[in-house]
Amino acid sequence: MLTAQVPVLPNDRRPFLTFRGWILIVIGALVMVLLFASIFLNTAGLVVGEEFSPQTFSSREFHYYQIPGLKWRLSSTYVDSASGTLACSATISKHIASSVPNPRWDLISYRMGTSTEVRAEAAILVEYLRDSAWQASSPWVQWTNEHPTLAAELWPTVHGLAIHHGYSNIPELMDFAWSVPSVVDLKRHSRLIVQRFAAERVTFLNAADRKTEAAELLKWASSFEGATNLEASVK
């Protein structure tokens, strides 16, 4: 017995995708876009860095997100205060006045995504302190413990230079102290370095109309034994 076949009209054909199918595709596409955007931001838009406080001789790490190229912030800055404490800071802090309510934080370095790390002036001192400073046997910890009289002369001067943005002058002073000179020679060398730095820095500060900073630097530099009249030399 033959069965009659009913022809299928064009309007009776099923659609290629149902409405539910299109919704699933859109949701899947959005998930993929968000996934790739997250990966992109975590690799290219993540800014990580580290800061150093010249008042407390401690460091900390930070990070935030921004749109690469545009530098539009996508998040606030997260600071991890316990992340980068220098192992030698406890020993050095015995020789400096490190207790301040609102310490200043100077940039050590930062990097955005996979780009090359950018280093700032504070890195000069931190690299010296981190010559094994993550270990208990830091050479500067040992030096400080073995030469307390020299340490009492060195660290306050290093402390003052860092506070007054004289980081580039610190290696010369620390190298000289490492050779274990007499206290008299270290005092004299410290005074010469500080006065040379102060003369240049005060001239810059005055030209930039930063009179308060210039006056504070002059006061500190003039406190060294045997210091010359700096105010006359920079006018």
N, C-alpha and C positions, 0 to 999 in steps of 0.2 A: 504494500500500500504506500503510495507516494504522499509525502508531507509537503504541503505548500510552504514556500519560504517567503517571509514577509520582508520586503526590501527596507533597508535602513536609510531613512531620510537624513540629509545633512544636519538638520536641526536636532536630531536625536543623538548625535555623537556626544560622548563624554568629553568634558574639557581636559586639556593636558594636565592641569593642576587645579586642585580644588582651592577654595579660599583658605582652608586650614593649611594646605601645602605652602601657599605663598607666605602665610604668617610664619611658618617654621623657617622658611628660607631667609626672610628678613631678620628674624631673631638670630639665626646662625651667623648671618653676615655681620650683624651688630656685635656679636660676641667676638668674632674674628678681628673686627676693627679695634675693639677695646683691648683685646689681647696684644695685638701688634703695637697699639699706642702705648700700652703699659711697658712692653719690652723696650720700645724706642725711648721712652722717658727714663727708664731705669739704666739705659746704656748711654744715651746721648744727652739727656736732660738733667741727670743727677749731678749736682755740684757738691763735692766733698772738700773739706779743708780743715785746717788746724790753726789755732791761735795761741799766743804766748802772752802772759801777763808779766810785765817787767817789775811790777810791785811785789808780786807773790812768788815769782819764779816757778810758775806752774803752767801747764798747757791743757788745752781741751780741744776736742774735735767737734765739727758741726757739719750739717748737710741740709740741703733744700733742693727743690725741683723747680726748673724753669724751662720755657720753650726754647730749644736750641736756636741760635741765630737771632731771635727776637729779644732774648733776655727778659721775657715776661715771667714774673714769679708765679708759680702754681701752688706754692705752699709756703708756710712760715719756716723760719730757720729752727732746726732742732739742734740743741746743744747738749753734748754728752760731757758733763763736767768731770766725770771720773775716768774718762777714757785715756787721757794722755799725760797723767801726772808724771813728772820727771823723777826718776829714782834718786837723783842727787839733790833735789830741791829741799828735802828735810835737813840735810847737812848744811847746805848753803844758807838756809833761812835763819840759822842760829847767828849769822853774822850780819843780817840785814833787818830793817824794820819792815816786815812783810805783812803786817796786819793792817789792812785798809778796808773801809766799808764798801767802796765801789771801785775795784781794780780796773785798770785799763787793759784792753785786750788788743794786741797787735797781731796782724796776719803773719803766719809762718809760710803757709802755702795753700794752694787750692787747685782743684782739677775738675773740669766739666766733662762728664762722660769718659770717653777714651782718649781725650786730648792730652797733650803734654802738660805736666805739672808746672804751675807758675809759682815761683818762690819769691817771697818778700824779704825785707831787710831783717826781720826778727829771726829768720832762718840762720843767719850768721852765728848768732849766739847759741841757738838751740842745737845746731850741728856740733858745736864745741862741747856743749854739755852732754850730748848724746854720743860722744865717743865712748861707747859701752855704758851709757848712762841708764839703760834699761836694766842693767845687771847690778847686783848688790856691790860688785867689785869695780864700780865706776872709778876711772883713774882720778877724777877730780874729788871724789869722796875720799879716796885714799890720800891724795895730796893734802886736802883740807885737814884731815885728821892728823897727818904727820907733821904739818907745818901750821899750827894754829895761829902763831903770831903773824905770819905772812898772809894767812887766810883772812885775818881780821883787817888787814890792809887792802887786800885784793877785792873781796866780794862787795864791800860798800861802794868801791869805785866802779866796778862793773855794774852794780845795781843802779848807780846814778847815771852812768852813760846810757844804759838801756832806757831809763825813764825819760831822758832828754833826747832820745832818738839818735844816740851815738853808736849804734850797733857796729858800724864798719870800723870803729876804732878799738873794739874789744879784743879781737884776735891778737893784735900787737901786744896789748897789755897782758893777756893770759899766757902768751908764748914766753914773754919775759919772766913772768912769775913762775912758770913751769921750770925754768932753769935754776930755781931756788937761789935768788940773789939775797943780799942782806936787806933788812927792813928799810934801812936808809936809802938804798938804791931803788927799792920798789916804790917808796914814797916819792922820790925824785922823778922816777919814770912816770908814775901815775900823774903827778902834777903837770909834767910836760905834755902828756897826751891829752889830758883834760883841758888845759889852757889852749892848746892848738885847736882842738875841736870846738871849744866854746867861742873862740875868736871868729871862726868861720860860720858857726851856727847862729850866733847872735847877729851877725851882719845880715844873714838871710832872714831871720825873724823880724828884724827891724824893717827891712825892705818890704816884707809882707804885712807890715803893720800888726804884728803879733807881739806887742810890747810886754804883755804880762809874762809870756813864755820866755822872752829874752831876759827879763828882770830875774826870773826864777833861776835860769841857767847861770847868769852872772853871779848871783848870790851863792849858788852851790860851788861853782868853779873857784870863787874867791875864798872859799872856806879852807882850801888846801894850804898846808903849812908852806910858807915861802912863796905864795902866789903873788904875781905881779898885778899891777892895776889894769885889770881887763877893760874896765869901762873906758879908760883913756885910749886903749889900743884899738877899740872897735868903732870909735867915733870918727 
